[in-house]
Amino acid sequence: MRNLAGLGVCTAISQACAFGVLLILTNGLGPEGFGTYVFGTNVLVYLVAAGGVGLATVVVRDLNLRPDRADSTTTAFVVITVAGAAVAGAATAVVAALAPMSNVERHLLLIVAVVAMPMCLNLNPLYDSHHRQALSAALSIPGDVLMLGGVAGLHYAELLTAPAAGLLLLGKHAITMIVQAAIYHRAVRPFRWVWDPVWARSLLRSGRFMLTAGLVYMVPLQGGVILARLLRGERDAGLYGLAFQIASAYLFAGTLVVRIVQPHIAGPYGLHRNFVWKLILSVGGILVMLWLAGAGGAWLLVHSLLDRPYTPAFGPMLVLLTTATVATATGVVNLYLLRLGRERTLQAVYVGAAAVYVALTLLFAGSPLALFAAASLAVFVVAAAIAVSSTRRTARSAADR
C-alpha cells in the first residue's frame, strides 16, 4: 500500500505538470500548431516501441522468474535498447530529411529522433521488478517540472513553437534517464556488466513477439493522430490529438496500475483463482473511477479552459477514454498470455486489429470526428474478447497437465 500511495502522489504531480503543459501548448500553438506537435510526439511513441525491441515486459518477467540471471538481463536490456534506439532514430532522421513536409514538421521530427534515445533507456522495468514503482515515478518529477516551466517561459516570451517544445521534451527525458540510472545503481541494485550473448538472444526471441504486438497494439490508439493528420489535415489532427491527450493521461494512470500488478502476475501466485478474482475486482473498480474522472476533466477542459475552436474535441474524448479503458484492461490480460508463453497469440491478435483499424479509418475518413475515433474502440473490444478467451483456454490446459 505504501508503494501504491507513493506512486499515486507522484503520478498526481506529474499529471498536474502534464495538464499545465497541455493547456499552454493548445492555447499557445492553436489547433494547427498543436496538430503538428502531437503528430511528432506520436511518431516518437512508435520510435520508442521499436527501439525498446519489446523488452520492457520481458525484463520484468525474467527478473522475477530468474533472479540468478539479473545481471545478464539488465546488461542485455541496456545494450539492446541503445542499439535499437540508435537505429530507429537514424531511420527517422533520414525520412525527415527526405520526405516532403513543412520545415516546422521536419525540424520537430529530427528532434524526435534524438529524444527516442533517452526514452528507450527509461529504467522503469528495472524499478518495477523490485517493486520500486513509487521511486521511479518520483524521479520523473524534475523532468516534468522542467517541461512545464520551459513551456510557460517560451509562451510568455512569445517564442513557443512545436520544435521548441520538442527540445524541452528532450531535456525532460534526458534528465529522467540520468537521475534514474544514478539512483538505481546506488539505492536499488548496483549495475554489474555481465554480457551473455546466448541469454541476450533468448530475451530477443521473446521480445520480438512483444515488439510486433506492441507496435500494432498502439495503432488503434496512437495511430489515430497520424492518420488524422494524413487524411484530414492539421486542424483535425489537433482536435484528435487533444482528445488523445486525455486518453493518454488515462492510459498513463492505467499503466501504473498494470506496473503494480505485473510482478505479482509473474510471481508464484499469479495463476491462483483467489488472486485472479481480487485482481479483476480491484483493477475493474480503479478503471471505472479513472473513466469517470477523465470524463469530468474532459468536460471542464473543453468548456472552461480552452478556446472555442477546441469544442468539437469533446465527443472524440469520450470515445477514446472508453477505448483507453478497454485497452488497459486488455493489457492486464496480455500479461497472462506472456506468462503462459503465448507471445505468438498476442502478435496475431494485434496484427489483425491494426489491419482492421486502418481499414475502418479509411472507410470513415470523411465522417464526423467522433465516428472516426470509434474505429479504435471497436477493434479493441474485439481484441479484448479474443485475448480473454485465449487466456482462459491456455490456463485450463496448463491446469489439466
C-alpha positions as CSV (number, residue, x, y, z in Angstrom):
1,M,0.0,0.0,0.0
2,R,2.9,2.4,0.7
3,N,4.2,1.8,-2.8
4,L,0.8,2.4,-4.3
5,A,0.2,5.5,-2.3
6,G,3.6,7.0,-3.2
7,L,3.0,6.1,-6.8
8,G,-0.3,7.8,-6.7
9,V,1.1,11.1,-5.2
10,C,4.0,11.2,-7.7
11,T,1.7,10.4,-10.6
12,A,-0.7,13.2,-9.5
13,I,2.2,15.7,-9.5
14,S,3.4,14.5,-12.9
15,Q,-0.1,14.7,-14.4
16,A,-0.6,18.2,-13.0
17,C,2.5,19.3,-14.8
18,A,1.4,17.5,-18.0
19,F,-2.0,19.2,-17.7
20,G,-0.4,22.6,-17.4
21,V,1.8,21.8,-20.5
22,L,-1.3,20.7,-22.4
23,L,-3.1,24.0,-21.6
24,I,-0.2,26.1,-22.7
25,L,0.5,24.2,-25.9
26,T,-3.1,24.0,-27.0
27,N,-3.8,27.7,-26.5
28,G,-0.3,28.8,-27.5
29,L,0.0,26.9,-30.7
30,G,-3.6,26.8,-31.9
31,P,-5.2,23.7,-33.4
32,E,-2.9,23.6,-36.4
33,G,0.3,24.1,-34.5
34,F,-0.8,21.7,-31.8
35,G,-1.6,19.1,-34.5
36,T,1.9,19.4,-35.7
37,Y,3.3,18.8,-32.2
38,V,1.1,15.8,-31.4
39,F,1.9,14.3,-34.8
40,G,5.6,14.4,-33.9
41,T,5.1,13.0,-30.4
42,N,3.0,10.2,-31.7
43,V,5.8,9.3,-34.2
44,L,8.0,9.3,-31.1
45,V,5.9,6.7,-29.4
46,Y,6.5,4.3,-32.3
47,L,10.2,5.1,-32.2
48,V,10.4,4.2,-28.6
49,A,8.5,1.0,-29.1
50,A,10.7,0.0,-32.0
51,G,13.9,0.9,-30.1
52,G,12.8,-0.9,-27.0
53,V,12.5,-4.1,-29.0
54,G,9.6,-5.3,-26.8
55,L,11.9,-5.9,-23.8
56,A,10.1,-4.0,-21.1
57,T,7.6,-6.6,-20.1
58,V,10.1,-9.5,-20.8
59,V,12.7,-8.0,-18.5
60,V,10.2,-7.7,-15.6
61,R,9.1,-11.3,-16.2
62,D,12.7,-12.6,-16.3
63,L,14.0,-10.6,-13.3
64,N,11.2,-12.1,-11.2
65,L,11.4,-15.7,-12.6
66,R,15.2,-15.8,-13.0
67,P,16.8,-13.6,-10.3
68,D,20.0,-15.6,-10.7
69,R,20.4,-14.1,-14.2
70,A,19.6,-10.5,-13.1
71,D,23.0,-9.0,-14.2
72,S,22.8,-10.7,-17.6
73,T,19.2,-9.5,-18.0
74,T,20.0,-5.8,-17.1
75,T,23.1,-5.8,-19.3
76,A,21.3,-7.2,-22.3
77,F,18.4,-4.7,-21.7
78,V,20.7,-1.7,-21.8
79,V,22.8,-2.9,-24.8
80,I,19.8,-3.9,-27.0
81,T,17.8,-0.8,-26.3
82,V,20.7,1.5,-27.0
83,A,21.3,-0.2,-30.3
84,G,17.6,-0.3,-31.2
85,A,17.1,3.4,-30.3
86,A,20.0,4.4,-32.5
87,V,18.7,2.5,-35.5
88,A,15.2,3.8,-35.1
89,G,16.3,7.4,-34.6
90,A,18.7,7.3,-37.6
91,A,15.9,5.9,-39.8
92,T,13.5,8.7,-38.7
93,A,16.2,11.4,-39.3
94,V,16.6,10.1,-42.9
95,V,12.9,10.1,-43.5
96,A,12.5,13.6,-42.1
97,A,15.3,14.9,-44.2
98,L,13.9,13.5,-47.5
99,A,10.1,13.4,-47.2
100,P,8.1,16.4,-48.4
101,M,6.8,18.3,-45.4
102,S,7.0,21.8,-43.8
103,N,10.2,22.9,-42.2
104,V,8.5,23.0,-38.8
105,E,7.5,19.3,-39.1
106,R,10.9,18.4,-40.4
107,H,12.7,20.1,-37.5
108,L,10.4,18.6,-35.0
109,L,10.9,15.0,-36.4
110,L,14.7,15.5,-36.3
111,I,14.4,16.4,-32.6
112,V,12.1,13.5,-32.0
113,A,14.7,11.1,-33.5
114,V,17.1,12.2,-30.7
115,V,14.5,12.2,-28.0
116,A,14.0,8.5,-28.7
117,M,17.3,7.5,-27.2
118,P,16.8,8.6,-23.5
119,M,13.1,7.4,-23.7
120,C,14.2,3.9,-24.8
121,L,16.7,3.8,-21.9
122,N,13.9,4.5,-19.3
123,L,14.6,2.2,-16.4
124,N,11.1,1.7,-15.2
125,P,11.1,-2.0,-15.9
126,L,14.1,-2.5,-13.6
127,Y,12.4,-0.5,-10.8
128,D,9.2,-2.4,-11.4
129,S,10.9,-5.7,-10.9
130,H,12.0,-4.6,-7.4
131,H,8.5,-3.2,-6.5
132,R,10.0,0.4,-6.5
133,Q,7.5,2.0,-8.8
134,A,6.9,4.9,-6.5
135,L,10.6,5.7,-6.5
136,S,10.9,5.7,-10.3
137,A,7.8,7.9,-10.5
138,A,9.3,10.4,-8.1
139,L,12.4,10.6,-10.2
140,S,10.4,11.7,-13.2
141,I,9.1,14.8,-11.4
142,P,12.2,17.0,-12.0
143,G,11.8,16.5,-15.8
144,D,8.1,17.2,-15.7
145,V,8.7,20.4,-13.8
146,L,11.4,21.4,-16.3
147,M,9.0,20.8,-19.2
148,L,6.2,22.9,-17.6
149,G,8.5,25.8,-16.6
150,G,10.1,25.8,-20.1
151,V,6.9,25.8,-22.0
152,A,5.5,28.6,-19.8
153,G,8.6,30.6,-20.2
154,L,8.6,30.3,-24.0
155,H,4.9,31.1,-24.2
156,Y,5.4,34.2,-22.0
157,A,8.3,35.3,-24.3
158,E,6.2,34.6,-27.4
159,L,8.8,32.1,-28.6
160,L,6.6,28.9,-28.3
161,T,6.8,26.7,-31.4
162,A,6.4,22.9,-31.9
163,P,10.2,22.4,-32.4
164,A,11.0,24.4,-29.2
165,A,8.6,22.2,-27.3
166,G,10.4,19.2,-28.7
167,L,13.7,20.5,-27.4
168,L,12.2,20.8,-23.9
169,L,10.9,17.2,-24.3
170,L,14.4,16.1,-25.0
171,G,15.7,17.8,-21.8
172,K,12.9,16.3,-19.8
173,H,13.7,12.7,-20.8
174,A,17.5,13.1,-20.6
175,I,17.3,14.4,-17.1
176,T,14.9,11.5,-16.1
177,M,17.3,8.9,-17.7
178,I,20.4,10.2,-15.9
179,V,18.7,10.5,-12.5
180,Q,17.0,7.1,-12.7
181,A,20.3,5.4,-13.6
182,A,22.3,7.0,-10.8
183,I,19.6,6.3,-8.1
184,Y,19.1,2.7,-9.3
185,H,22.8,2.0,-9.1
186,R,23.2,3.5,-5.6
187,A,19.8,2.7,-3.9
188,V,18.2,-0.3,-5.6
189,R,20.8,-2.6,-7.1
190,P,24.3,-1.9,-8.4
191,F,24.8,-2.3,-12.2
192,R,27.2,-5.2,-13.0
193,W,28.3,-5.7,-16.6
194,V,27.6,-9.4,-17.5
195,W,27.3,-9.8,-21.2
196,D,25.9,-13.2,-22.1
197,P,25.1,-13.3,-25.9
198,V,23.1,-16.6,-25.5
199,W,20.9,-15.0,-22.8
200,A,20.6,-11.8,-24.8
201,R,19.3,-13.8,-27.8
202,S,16.8,-15.6,-25.7
203,L,15.4,-12.2,-24.5
204,L,15.3,-11.0,-28.1
205,R,13.3,-14.1,-29.1
206,S,10.6,-13.2,-26.5
207,G,11.0,-9.5,-27.2
208,R,10.4,-9.7,-31.0
209,F,6.9,-11.0,-30.4
210,M,6.2,-8.3,-27.9
211,L,7.7,-5.8,-30.2
212,T,5.4,-6.7,-33.1
213,A,2.4,-6.9,-30.7
214,G,3.3,-3.6,-29.1
215,L,3.8,-1.7,-32.4
216,V,0.5,-2.9,-33.8
217,Y,-1.2,-2.7,-30.4
218,M,-0.7,1.1,-30.5
219,V,-2.0,1.6,-34.0
220,P,-5.7,1.9,-32.9
221,L,-4.6,4.4,-30.2
222,Q,-1.5,6.3,-31.3
223,G,-2.1,5.8,-34.9
224,G,-5.3,7.8,-35.0
225,V,-3.4,11.1,-34.6
226,I,-1.1,10.2,-37.5
227,L,-3.9,9.0,-39.7
228,A,-6.0,12.1,-38.8
229,R,-3.0,14.3,-39.9
230,L,-2.6,12.4,-43.2
231,L,-6.3,12.0,-44.0
232,R,-8.0,15.1,-42.5
233,G,-5.3,17.8,-42.2
234,E,-3.6,19.7,-39.3
235,R,-6.7,21.1,-37.7
236,D,-8.5,17.8,-37.2
237,A,-5.1,16.3,-36.2
238,G,-5.0,18.9,-33.5
239,L,-8.6,18.1,-32.3
240,Y,-8.0,14.4,-32.4
241,G,-4.6,14.9,-30.7
242,L,-6.2,16.8,-27.9
243,A,-8.8,14.0,-27.4
244,F,-5.9,11.5,-27.4
245,Q,-4.1,13.6,-24.8
246,I,-7.0,13.0,-22.4
247,A,-7.0,9.3,-23.2
248,S,-3.2,9.3,-22.9
249,A,-3.5,10.6,-19.3
250,Y,-5.9,7.8,-18.6
251,L,-3.5,5.3,-20.2
252,F,-0.6,6.7,-18.1
253,A,-2.6,6.2,-14.9
254,G,-3.8,2.8,-16.1
255,T,-0.3,1.7,-17.0
256,L,0.8,2.5,-13.4
257,V,-1.8,0.1,-12.2
258,V,-0.6,-2.5,-14.7
259,R,3.0,-1.9,-13.5
260,I,1.9,-2.6,-9.9
261,V,0.2,-5.9,-10.7
262,Q,2.7,-7.2,-13.3
263,P,5.3,-8.6,-10.9
264,H,2.5,-10.3,-8.9
265,I,1.1,-11.9,-12.1
266,A,4.6,-13.1,-13.0
267,G,5.1,-14.4,-9.4
268,P,4.1,-17.7,-7.8
269,Y,0.5,-16.8,-7.0
270,G,-0.3,-15.1,-10.3
271,L,-2.5,-18.1,-11.5
272,H,-4.3,-18.7,-8.2
273,R,-8.1,-18.3,-8.6
274,N,-8.4,-16.1,-5.5
275,F,-5.7,-13.8,-6.8
276,V,-7.3,-13.6,-10.2
277,W,-10.7,-12.6,-8.8
278,K,-9.2,-10.0,-6.5
279,L,-7.3,-8.6,-9.5
280,I,-10.5,-8.4,-11.6
281,L,-12.4,-6.6,-8.9
282,S,-9.7,-4.2,-7.9
283,V,-8.5,-3.3,-11.4
284,G,-12.0,-3.0,-12.7
285,G,-13.0,-0.6,-9.9
286,I,-10.0,1.5,-10.5
287,L,-10.5,1.7,-14.2
288,V,-14.2,2.8,-13.8
289,M,-13.2,5.5,-11.4
290,L,-10.5,6.7,-13.8
291,W,-13.0,6.9,-16.6
292,L,-15.4,9.0,-14.6
293,A,-12.6,11.3,-13.5
294,G,-11.4,11.6,-17.1
295,A,-14.8,12.4,-18.5
296,G,-15.3,15.1,-15.9
297,G,-11.9,16.5,-16.6
298,A,-12.6,16.5,-20.4
299,W,-15.8,18.4,-19.9
300,L,-14.0,21.0,-17.8
301,L,-11.1,21.3,-20.2
302,V,-13.2,21.8,-23.3
303,H,-15.9,24.1,-21.9
304,S,-14.0,26.2,-19.4
305,L,-10.2,26.2,-20.1
306,L,-9.7,26.0,-23.8
307,D,-10.6,28.3,-26.7
308,R,-13.8,27.7,-28.6
309,P,-12.1,26.0,-31.6
310,Y,-11.4,23.0,-29.5
311,T,-15.1,22.3,-28.5
312,P,-15.6,19.6,-31.2
313,A,-12.9,17.5,-29.5
314,F,-15.3,16.6,-26.6
315,G,-17.1,13.7,-28.4
316,P,-13.8,12.0,-29.5
317,M,-12.5,12.5,-26.0
318,L,-15.3,10.3,-24.5
319,V,-14.8,7.7,-27.2
320,L,-11.1,7.5,-26.7
321,L,-11.4,7.4,-22.9
322,T,-13.6,4.3,-23.3
323,T,-11.0,2.9,-25.7
324,A,-8.3,3.5,-23.2
325,T,-10.3,1.7,-20.5
326,V,-10.7,-1.4,-22.7
327,A,-7.0,-1.2,-23.8
328,T,-5.8,-1.0,-20.2
329,A,-7.9,-4.0,-19.1
330,T,-6.7,-5.9,-22.1
331,G,-3.1,-5.0,-21.1
332,V,-3.6,-7.0,-17.9
333,V,-4.8,-10.0,-19.8
334,N,-1.8,-9.7,-22.1
335,L,0.5,-10.2,-19.1
336,Y,-1.1,-13.6,-18.5
337,L,-0.6,-14.5,-22.1
338,L,3.0,-13.5,-21.8
339,R,3.4,-15.6,-18.6
340,L,1.7,-18.6,-20.3
341,G,4.1,-18.3,-23.2
342,R,1.6,-17.2,-25.8
343,E,3.5,-14.3,-27.3
344,R,2.5,-15.5,-30.8
345,T,-1.1,-15.2,-29.9
346,L,-0.6,-11.6,-28.8
347,Q,1.2,-10.9,-32.1
348,A,-1.5,-12.4,-34.2
349,V,-4.4,-10.7,-32.4
350,Y,-2.9,-7.2,-32.6
351,V,-1.7,-7.5,-36.2
352,G,-5.3,-8.3,-37.1
353,A,-6.6,-5.5,-35.0
354,A,-4.3,-3.0,-36.6
355,A,-5.2,-4.0,-40.1
356,V,-8.9,-3.8,-39.4
357,Y,-8.5,-0.4,-37.7
358,V,-6.7,1.1,-40.7
359,A,-9.4,-0.2,-43.0
360,L,-12.1,1.4,-40.8
361,T,-10.4,4.7,-40.6
362,L,-10.1,4.8,-44.4
363,L,-13.8,4.0,-44.6
364,F,-14.7,6.7,-42.1
365,A,-12.1,9.3,-43.3
366,G,-14.8,11.9,-44.1
367,S,-17.2,11.1,-41.2
368,P,-17.6,13.1,-38.0
369,L,-14.5,13.0,-35.8
370,A,-16.2,11.0,-33.1
371,L,-17.1,8.3,-35.5
372,F,-13.6,8.3,-36.9
373,A,-12.4,7.8,-33.3
374,A,-14.9,5.0,-32.7
375,A,-13.0,2.7,-35.0
376,S,-10.3,2.3,-32.3
377,L,-13.0,1.3,-29.7
378,A,-14.5,-1.3,-32.0
379,V,-11.2,-3.1,-32.7
380,F,-10.1,-3.1,-29.0
381,V,-13.4,-4.6,-27.9
382,V,-12.9,-7.5,-30.3
383,A,-9.2,-7.9,-29.5
384,A,-10.1,-8.0,-25.7
385,A,-12.6,-10.7,-26.3
386,I,-10.1,-12.8,-28.2
387,A,-7.4,-12.3,-25.7
388,V,-9.6,-13.3,-22.7
389,S,-10.8,-16.4,-24.5
390,S,-7.3,-17.5,-25.4
391,T,-6.0,-16.9,-21.8
392,R,-8.8,-19.0,-20.3
393,R,-8.2,-21.8,-22.7
394,T,-4.5,-21.8,-22.1
395,A,-4.8,-21.6,-18.3
396,R,-7.2,-24.5,-18.3
397,S,-4.9,-26.6,-20.5
398,A,-2.0,-25.8,-18.2
399,A,-4.0,-26.8,-15.1
400,D,-5.0,-30.1,-16.7
401,R,-1.4,-31.2,-17.3
